[in-house]
Amino acid sequence: MRLRFSMFNFKPVVLILAMVLGLIVQKSSIVAQSNDRILVAGGCFWCVEADFEKVRGVIEAESGFAGGDVANPTYKQVVRGGTGHLEVVQITFDPDQVTVRQLYDLFFRSVDPTDAGGQFCDRGESYATAIFSLNPDQEAAAIAARAAAQADLGQAIVTPIRGAATFYLAEAYHQDYYKSDDLVLLTRFGPSSKANAYLKYREACGRDARVLELWGDAAPFANLSY
């Protein structure tokens, strides 16, 4: 009788736990569905990641590759050329806090969209700028943002708006490079933490200087304290 009684009381507990677990899973699914993503190429992906992770409403920025025809490329393959891939950043954001159009407006004013040969000191196809529109709404927003940027700049913008592309995550070494305390022994500046090496690279590459030259006070990220 004790065994029956225990089992009888155990079943409601299992049922309640199952219901709670179901609600948690459902809530997680709703949260995931409430977020959105864009895919942009703006030269060095460390810099684009560092810039956009400071934007209110951006949840995460991940460095990777897209646009080519080589599956699961490595960083060395991409920068060597011939894969067709660009260095890109996948930006996950909350559309209730920041819109696709706002992100594209920030993107154009954080790069040199007049340069088709790369960005700043980084030259070659893998460092070219692009927006990969993942759906028709993103394409429309990108076209509008490009037109507005060209009108504001008064120069021809060469940044293409491309269709959806597979995003390949870059090696773990490259993620959150700009804020990592990991030691790098071999840099052009000698042994350094990734964060310090990033700051020196960004300054030496002239990214902020060129963006300020182009956009002036409209440049959203130039000379921020990283």
HELIX and SHEET records of a PDB file:
HELIX    1   1 ARG A    2  SER A   34  1                                  33    
HELIX    2   2 PHE A   45  PHE A   52  1                                   8    
HELIX    3   3 TYR A   75  ARG A   80  1                                   6    
HELIX    4   4 VAL A  100  PHE A  108  1                                   9    
HELIX    5   5 GLU A  125  TYR A  127  5                                   3    
HELIX    6   6 PRO A  136  LEU A  153  1                                  18    
HELIX    7   7 ALA A  172  HIS A  174  5                                   3    
HELIX    8   8 TYR A  177  LYS A  179  5                                   3    
HELIX    9   9 LYS A  194  CYS A  205  1                                  12    
HELIX   10  10 ARG A  207  TRP A  215  1                                   9    
HELIX   11  11 GLY A  216  ALA A  218  5                                   3    
SHEET    1   A 6 ILE A 161  ARG A 162  0                                        
SHEET    2   A 6 THR A 129  PHE A 132  1                                        
SHEET    3   A 6 ASP A  36  GLY A  42 -1                                        
SHEET    4   A 6 LEU A  86  PHE A  93 -1                                        
SHEET    5   A 6 VAL A  58  ALA A  66 -1                                        
SHEET    6   A 6 TYR A 168  LEU A 169 -1                                        
SHEET    1   B 2 GLY A 118  GLN A 119  0                                        
SHEET    2   B 2 ASP A 122  ARG A 123 -1                                        
SHEET    1   C 2 LEU A 183  VAL A 184  0                                        
SHEET    2   C 2 SER A 192  SER A 193 -1                                        
END                                                                             
